[in-house]
Amino acid sequence: MKLASSPENPVLILERFNGIEIYPVELAEWNLYKDKENGMMNLWIALSMGLAIKQQKDTEPLHAKPNWELNLVEQGLQVELIKPGFTAVIPESYDESRDGWITNFYYCEHEGTDKNIIEVVEVDGNRVRFRLLGETVDVNYYDGSKPATKLSADVWFDRNQDGGRTMS
């Protein structure tokens, strides 16, 4: 049986080359705002995790508390579009046309995430249930010698009107 992230079990799942790692979500925030630097709208999504619930032997000594940030930077984004059925793709972590780094995954080092999919499952006022998928370099082998780690989460996010992109 594969453990999945869900609103009842808000976790970040890392599918690594050597097995699954599971981290409890401690903070899940989002915001939609106009980026003053580039004049585009930015859907900011951020997750902060606690210590692992399940971990692989090679990363246990690291005592990691991962963070994942996604920024969907688009001209025509509006809050009315953030509703069930909304799906967006962020293919790469760095996009010069969108003002540089737009994704970040921190485990022990900052790395971008690629092949990101953002899906809105439910909306309840300022709370949005996002289902997120992405890929990053392996969290313990940063040299590319191992297959990409797949990331997934299905979590309720609270809107933070002051929240926004932390990287450039």
Secondary structure, 3 states (H helix, E strand, C coil): CCCCCECCECEEEEEECCEEEEEEEEEEEEEEEECCCCCCEEEEEEEEECCCCECCCCCHHHCCCCEEEEEEEECCCCHHHCCCCCEEEECCCEEHHHCEECEEEECCCEECCEEEEEEEEEEECCEEEEEEEEEECCCCCCCCCCCCEEEEEEEEEEECCCCCCCCC
